[in-house]
Amino acid sequence: MFPLSVCSSSSTIGHSLSLGRGELVTVLADGGALADAAATALCNMLNSERDLDRVLETAQVWAEHGVRGVFAQAGGKIAAWGAVELVTI
């Protein structure tokens, strides 16, 4: 599982320009550049909770390039795929 890179992108948190409206996309990937690029691209695709399935489908296609998992949040809904474990605390 290691080494592992984790990067997040958000249209509502931070000062960076985002083309989407996703609250958060976090990507686990083989490398930092891939995690950063994938998080940005997937967050740009996320305009509402209706886009969550498309974001996960796209991430699965990118698995062959080293994307290992994705967590996404939009409109108060969440979705996850891959090497992501959701736990209650």
C-alpha distances in whole Angstrom, upper triangle without the diagonal:
4,6,7,10,12,16,19,22,25,29,30,29,29,31,30,31,30,31,30,31,27,27,23,20,17,14,10,10,9,12,14,17,16,15,18,20,18,19,23,23,22,24,27,27,27,31,31,29,31,28,25,25,25,23,20,22,21,18,17,19,17,14,15,15,12,12,9,11,15,17,21,24,27,31,30,27,24,21,17,15,12,9,12,13,17,19,23,24
3,5,9,11,15,18,22,25,29,30,28,28,30,28,30,29,31,30,31,28,27,23,21,17,14,11,10,8,10,12,16,15,14,17,19,18,19,22,23,23,24,27,28,28,32,32,31,32,30,27,27,27,24,22,24,23,19,19,21,18,16,17,16,12,13,11,13,16,18,22,25,29,32,31,29,25,23,20,18,15,12,14,16,19,21,24,25
4,7,10,14,17,21,24,28,29,27,27,29,27,29,28,30,29,30,27,27,23,20,17,14,10,9,7,8,10,13,13,12,15,18,17,18,21,22,22,24,26,27,28,31,32,31,33,30,27,27,27,24,22,24,23,19,20,21,18,16,17,15,12,13,12,14,16,19,22,25,29,32,31,29,26,24,21,19,16,13,15,17,21,22,26,26
4,7,10,14,17,20,24,25,24,23,25,24,26,25,26,26,27,23,23,19,16,13,10,7,6,5,7,8,11,11,9,12,15,14,14,18,19,19,20,23,24,24,28,28,27,29,26,23,24,24,21,19,21,20,16,17,19,16,14,15,14,10,10,9,11,13,15,18,21,25,28,27,26,22,20,17,16,13,11,12,15,18,20,23,24
4,7,10,14,17,21,22,20,20,22,20,22,21,23,23,24,21,20,17,14,10,8,6,5,6,5,5,9,8,6,9,12,11,11,14,16,16,17,20,21,21,25,26,26,27,24,22,23,22,19,18,20,19,15,17,18,15,14,16,14,10,10,10,11,12,14,16,19,23,26,26,24,21,19,17,16,14,12,13,16,18,20,23,24
4,7,11,14,17,19,17,17,19,18,20,18,21,20,20,17,17,13,11,7,6,5,7,9,8,7,10,9,6,8,11,10,9,12,14,14,14,17,19,19,22,23,22,24,22,19,21,20,17,16,19,17,14,16,18,15,14,17,15,12,10,10,9,10,11,13,16,19,23,22,21,18,17,14,14,13,11,11,14,15,18,20,21
4,7,10,14,16,14,14,16,14,16,15,17,17,17,15,14,10,8,6,5,7,9,11,10,7,9,9,5,5,9,9,6,9,12,12,11,14,16,16,19,21,21,23,20,18,20,19,15,16,18,17,14,17,18,15,15,18,16,13,11,12,11,10,11,12,14,17,21,20,20,17,16,15,15,15,14,13,16,17,19,22,22
4,7,10,12,10,11,13,12,13,12,15,14,14,11,10,7,5,4,6,9,11,14,13,11,12,11,8,7,10,9,6,8,11,10,9,12,14,13,16,17,17,20,17,15,18,18,14,15,18,16,14,17,19,16,17,20,18,16,13,14,12,10,9,9,11,14,17,17,17,14,14,13,15,16,15,14,16,16,19,20,21
4,7,9,8,9,11,9,10,8,11,10,11,8,8,6,5,7,9,12,14,17,16,13,13,13,10,8,9,9,5,5,9,8,6,9,11,11,13,15,16,18,15,14,17,17,13,15,18,16,14,18,19,17,18,21,19,18,15,16,14,11,11,10,11,12,15,16,16,14,15,15,16,18,18,16,19,19,21,23,23
4,5,5,7,9,8,9,7,10,8,8,6,5,5,6,9,12,15,17,21,20,17,17,16,14,12,13,12,9,8,11,10,6,9,11,10,11,13,14,17,15,14,17,17,14,16,19,17,16,20,21,20,21,24,23,21,18,19,17,13,12,10,9,10,13,14,14,14,15,16,18,20,20,18,20,19,22,22,23
4,6,8,9,8,7,5,8,6,5,6,6,7,9,12,15,19,21,24,23,20,19,19,17,14,15,14,11,10,12,11,7,8,11,9,9,12,14,16,14,15,18,17,15,18,20,19,18,22,23,22,24,27,25,24,21,22,20,16,15,12,11,10,12,14,15,15,17,18,21,23,24,21,23,22,24,25,26
4,7,9,9,10,9,11,10,7,7,6,8,11,14,17,20,23,26,25,22,22,22,19,17,18,17,14,13,15,14,11,12,14,12,12,13,15,18,16,16,20,20,17,20,23,22,21,25,26,25,26,30,28,27,23,24,22,18,16,13,11,10,12,13,15,15,18,19,22,24,25,22,24,22,24,24,24
4,7,8,10,10,13,12,11,10,8,8,11,13,16,19,22,25,23,20,20,21,18,15,17,17,14,13,16,15,12,14,16,14,15,16,17,20,19,18,22,22,19,21,24,23,22,25,27,25,26,29,28,26,23,24,21,18,16,14,12,13,14,15,17,16,19,20,22,24,24,22,23,21,23,23,23
4,6,9,10,13,14,13,13,11,11,13,14,17,20,22,25,22,19,19,20,18,15,16,17,14,13,16,16,13,14,18,16,17,19,21,23,22,21,25,24,21,23,26,24,23,27,28,26,27,30,28,26,23,25,22,20,18,16,16,16,18,18,20,20,21,22,24,26,26,23,25,24,26,26,26
4,7,9,13,14,14,14,13,14,15,17,19,22,24,26,24,20,19,21,19,15,17,18,15,13,16,17,14,15,18,18,18,20,22,25,23,23,26,25,22,25,28,25,25,28,29,27,29,31,28,27,25,27,25,22,21,19,18,18,20,21,23,23,24,25,27,28,28,26,28,27,29,30,29
4,6,10,12,13,13,13,13,14,15,17,20,21,24,21,18,17,18,16,13,13,15,13,10,13,15,12,12,15,15,16,19,21,23,21,21,24,23,20,23,25,22,22,25,26,24,26,28,25,25,22,24,23,20,19,18,18,18,20,21,23,22,23,23,25,26,27,25,27,27,29,30,30
4,7,9,11,12,13,14,14,16,18,21,22,25,23,19,18,19,17,14,14,15,13,10,12,14,11,10,13,14,14,17,20,22,19,20,23,21,19,22,24,21,21,25,25,23,26,28,25,25,23,25,23,21,20,18,18,17,19,21,22,22,23,24,25,27,28,26,29,28,31,31,32
4,6,7,9,11,11,12,14,16,20,21,24,22,19,17,17,16,13,12,13,11,8,9,10,8,6,10,10,10,14,16,18,15,16,19,18,15,18,20,18,18,22,22,21,23,26,23,23,21,23,21,18,17,15,15,14,16,18,19,19,20,21,22,24,25,24,26,26,28,29,30
4,7,9,12,13,13,16,17,21,22,25,23,21,19,19,18,15,14,14,12,9,9,10,8,5,8,9,9,12,15,16,14,15,18,16,14,18,19,17,18,21,21,20,23,25,23,24,21,24,22,19,18,15,15,14,16,19,19,19,20,21,22,25,26,25,28,27,30,31,32
4,6,9,10,11,14,16,20,21,24,23,21,20,19,17,15,14,13,12,9,9,9,6,4,6,5,5,9,12,13,10,12,15,13,12,15,17,15,16,20,20,19,22,25,23,23,20,22,20,16,16,12,12,10,12,15,15,16,16,18,20,22,24,22,25,24,27,28,29
4,6,9,11,14,17,21,23,26,25,23,22,21,19,17,17,16,13,12,12,11,7,7,8,6,4,7,10,12,10,12,15,14,13,16,18,17,18,21,22,21,24,27,25,25,22,23,20,17,15,11,10,7,9,12,13,14,15,17,20,23,24,22,24,23,25,26,27
4,5,7,11,14,17,20,23,23,21,20,19,17,15,15,14,11,10,11,9,6,7,8,5,6,7,8,11,9,9,13,13,10,13,16,15,15,18,20,19,21,24,23,22,19,20,17,13,11,8,6,5,8,10,10,10,12,14,16,19,21,18,20,19,21,22,24
4,7,10,14,17,20,24,23,21,21,20,17,16,17,15,12,12,14,11,8,11,12,9,9,9,10,13,12,11,15,16,13,15,18,18,17,20,22,21,23,26,25,24,20,20,17,14,11,8,5,5,8,8,10,10,12,14,17,20,20,18,19,17,19,20,21
4,7,10,13,16,20,19,17,18,17,14,13,14,12,9,10,12,10,7,10,11,9,11,11,11,14,13,11,14,15,12,13,17,16,15,18,20,19,20,23,22,20,17,17,14,10,8,6,5,7,10,10,11,9,11,12,14,17,17,14,16,15,17,18,19
4,7,10,13,17,16,15,15,14,10,10,11,9,6,8,9,7,6,9,10,9,12,12,12,15,12,10,13,13,9,10,14,13,11,14,16,15,16,19,18,16,13,13,11,7,6,4,6,9,13,13,12,10,10,10,12,13,14,12,15,14,17,19,20
4,7,10,14,14,12,13,12,8,9,11,9,6,9,11,9,9,12,13,12,15,16,15,18,15,13,15,15,11,11,15,14,11,14,16,14,14,18,17,14,11,11,8,6,5,6,9,12,16,15,14,11,11,9,11,12,12,10,12,13,16,18,19
4,6,10,10,10,11,9,5,8,9,7,6,9,11,9,10,13,14,14,17,18,18,19,16,14,15,15,11,11,13,12,9,11,14,11,11,14,13,10,7,8,6,5,7,9,12,15,19,19,17,14,12,10,10,10,10,9,13,14,17,20,21
4,7,9,9,11,9,6,9,11,9,9,13,14,12,14,17,17,17,21,22,21,22,19,17,17,17,14,13,15,14,10,12,14,11,10,13,12,9,6,5,5,6,9,12,15,18,22,21,20,16,14,11,10,9,8,8,12,14,17,20,21
4,6,7,9,6,5,9,10,9,10,13,14,13,15,18,18,19,23,24,23,24,21,19,19,18,15,14,16,14,10,12,13,10,9,11,9,5,4,5,7,9,12,15,18,21,25,25,23,19,17,14,12,10,10,11,15,17,20,24,25
4,7,9,7,8,11,12,11,13,16,16,17,19,21,22,23,26,28,27,28,25,22,23,22,19,17,18,17,13,14,15,11,10,11,8,5,7,7,10,13,16,18,22,25,29,28,27,23,21,18,15,13,12,14,17,20,23,26,28
4,6,5,6,9,10,11,12,14,15,16,18,20,21,22,26,28,28,29,25,23,24,23,19,19,20,18,15,16,17,13,12,13,10,8,9,10,12,14,17,19,22,25,29,29,27,24,22,19,18,16,15,16,20,22,25,28,29
4,5,5,6,9,10,10,12,14,15,16,18,20,21,24,26,26,28,25,23,24,23,19,19,21,18,16,18,18,15,15,16,13,11,11,12,13,14,16,18,21,24,27,27,26,23,22,19,19,17,16,17,20,22,25,27,28
4,6,5,6,8,10,11,12,14,15,17,18,20,23,26,26,27,24,23,24,22,19,19,20,17,15,18,17,14,15,15,12,11,11,14,15,15,17,19,22,24,27,28,27,24,23,21,20,19,18,19,23,24,27,30,31
4,5,5,6,8,10,10,12,14,15,16,18,22,24,24,25,21,20,21,19,16,16,17,14,11,14,14,10,11,12,9,8,7,11,12,12,15,17,20,22,26,26,25,22,20,18,17,16,16,17,20,22,26,28,30
4,6,5,6,9,10,10,12,14,15,16,20,22,22,23,20,18,19,18,14,14,16,14,11,14,14,11,11,13,11,9,7,9,10,10,12,14,17,19,23,23,22,19,17,15,14,14,13,14,17,19,22,25,26
4,6,5,6,9,10,11,12,14,16,19,21,22,23,20,18,20,19,15,16,18,15,13,16,17,13,15,16,13,12,11,13,13,12,14,14,17,19,22,23,22,20,19,17,17,17,17,17,20,21,24,26,27
4,6,5,6,9,10,11,13,14,18,20,21,22,18,18,19,17,14,15,16,13,12,15,15,11,14,15,12,12,10,14,14,13,15,15,17,19,23,24,23,20,19,18,17,17,18,18,22,23,26,29,30
4,5,5,6,8,10,11,12,16,18,18,19,15,14,15,14,10,11,13,10,8,11,11,9,11,13,11,10,8,11,11,9,12,12,15,17,20,21,20,17,16,14,14,14,15,15,19,20,24,26,28
4,6,5,6,8,10,11,14,16,16,18,14,13,15,14,10,11,14,11,10,13,14,12,13,16,14,13,10,12,11,8,10,9,12,14,18,18,17,15,14,13,13,14,15,14,18,18,21,24,25
4,6,5,6,9,10,13,16,17,18,15,14,17,15,11,14,16,13,12,16,16,14,16,18,16,16,13,15,14,12,13,12,13,14,18,19,19,17,16,16,17,18,19,18,21,22,25,27,28
4,6,5,7,9,12,15,16,17,13,13,15,12,9,12,13,10,10,14,13,11,14,16,14,15,13,15,14,12,13,12,14,15,18,20,19,17,16,16,16,17,19,19,22,23,26,28,30
4,5,5,7,10,12,13,13,10,9,11,9,6,9,10,8,8,12,12,11,13,16,15,15,12,14,12,9,10,9,11,12,15,17,15,14,12,13,13,15,17,16,19,19,23,25,27
4,5,5,8,10,12,13,10,10,13,11,8,11,13,11,11,15,16,15,17,20,18,18,15,16,14,11,10,8,9,9,13,15,14,13,13,13,15,17,18,17,20,19,23,24,26
4,5,8,11,13,14,10,12,14,12,10,13,15,12,13,17,17,16,18,21,19,20,17,19,17,14,14,12,12,12,14,17,17,16,16,17,18,20,22,21,23,23,26,28,29
4,6,9,11,11,7,9,11,8,7,11,12,10,11,15,15,14,17,20,19,19,16,18,16,13,14,11,12,11,14,16,15,15,14,15,16,19,21,20,23,22,26,27,29
4,6,8,8,5,7,10,8,7,10,12,11,12,16,17,16,19,22,21,21,18,19,16,13,12,9,9,7,10,13,12,12,12,14,15,18,20,19,21,20,23,25,27
4,7,8,6,9,12,11,10,14,15,15,16,19,20,20,22,25,25,25,21,23,20,16,15,11,10,7,9,12,12,13,14,17,19,22,24,22,24,23,26,26,28
4,5,6,7,11,11,11,13,15,16,17,19,21,21,23,26,26,26,22,23,20,16,15,11,9,6,6,9,9,11,12,15,18,21,23,21,23,21,24,24,26
4,5,5,8,10,10,12,14,15,16,18,20,21,22,25,26,25,21,22,18,15,13,9,8,5,5,8,6,8,9,13,15,19,21,19,20,18,21,21,24
4,6,7,8,10,12,13,14,16,17,19,20,22,25,25,25,22,22,19,16,15,12,11,9,9,11,9,11,11,14,16,20,22,21,22,21,23,24,27
4,6,5,6,9,10,11,12,15,16,17,19,22,22,22,19,20,17,14,13,10,10,8,10,13,11,11,10,13,14,18,20,19,21,20,23,24,27
4,5,5,6,9,10,11,13,15,16,17,20,21,20,17,17,14,11,10,7,8,7,10,11,8,8,6,9,11,14,17,15,17,16,20,21,24
4,5,5,6,9,10,11,13,14,15,19,20,20,16,16,14,11,11,10,11,11,13,14,11,10,8,10,10,13,17,16,18,17,21,22,25
4,5,5,6,9,10,11,12,14,17,18,18,15,16,14,12,13,11,13,12,15,17,14,13,11,12,12,15,18,17,20,20,23,25,28
4,6,5,6,9,10,11,13,16,16,16,12,14,11,9,10,8,10,11,14,16,13,11,9,10,10,13,15,15,18,18,21,23,26
4,5,5,6,9,10,11,14,15,14,11,11,9,7,9,8,11,13,16,16,13,11,8,7,6,9,12,12,15,15,19,22,24
4,5,5,7,9,10,13,14,15,12,13,11,10,12,12,15,16,18,20,16,14,11,11,9,11,15,15,18,19,22,25,28
4,5,5,6,9,11,12,13,10,12,11,10,13,12,15,16,19,21,18,16,13,12,11,12,15,16,19,20,24,27,29
4,5,5,6,10,10,10,7,8,8,7,10,11,14,16,19,20,18,15,12,10,8,9,12,13,16,18,21,24,27
4,5,5,8,10,10,8,8,8,9,12,13,17,19,22,22,19,16,13,11,8,8,11,13,16,18,22,25,28
4,5,7,8,10,9,11,11,12,15,16,19,21,24,25,22,20,16,14,12,12,15,16,20,22,25,29,31
4,5,5,7,6,9,10,11,14,15,19,21,24,25,23,20,17,15,12,11,14,16,19,21,25,28,30
4,5,5,4,6,8,10,14,16,20,22,25,26,23,20,17,14,11,9,11,13,17,20,23,27,29
4,6,7,9,12,14,18,20,23,25,29,30,27,24,20,18,14,12,14,17,20,23,27,30,32
4,6,9,12,14,18,19,23,25,29,29,27,24,21,18,15,14,15,17,21,24,27,31,33
4,6,9,12,15,18,21,24,28,28,26,22,19,16,14,11,12,14,18,21,24,28,29
4,6,8,12,14,18,20,24,24,22,18,16,13,10,9,9,12,15,18,21,24,26
4,7,11,14,17,20,24,24,21,17,14,11,8,6,6,8,12,15,18,22,24
4,7,10,14,17,20,20,17,14,11,7,5,4,5,6,9,12,15,19,21
4,6,10,13,17,16,14,11,8,5,5,7,8,7,10,11,15,18,20
4,7,10,14,13,11,7,6,4,7,9,10,7,9,9,13,15,17
4,7,10,10,8,6,5,6,9,12,13,11,13,12,15,17,19
4,7,7,6,4,7,9,12,15,16,14,15,13,15,16,18
4,5,5,7,9,12,15,18,20,17,18,16,19,19,21
4,5,8,11,15,18,21,23,20,21,18,20,20,22
4,7,10,14,17,21,22,19,19,16,17,16,18
4,7,11,14,18,19,16,16,14,16,15,18
4,7,11,14,15,12,13,10,13,14,16
4,7,11,13,10,11,10,13,15,18
4,7,9,7,8,8,12,14,17
4,7,6,9,10,14,17,20
4,6,8,11,15,18,21
4,7,10,13,17,19
4,7,10,13,16
4,6,10,13
4,7,10
4,6
4
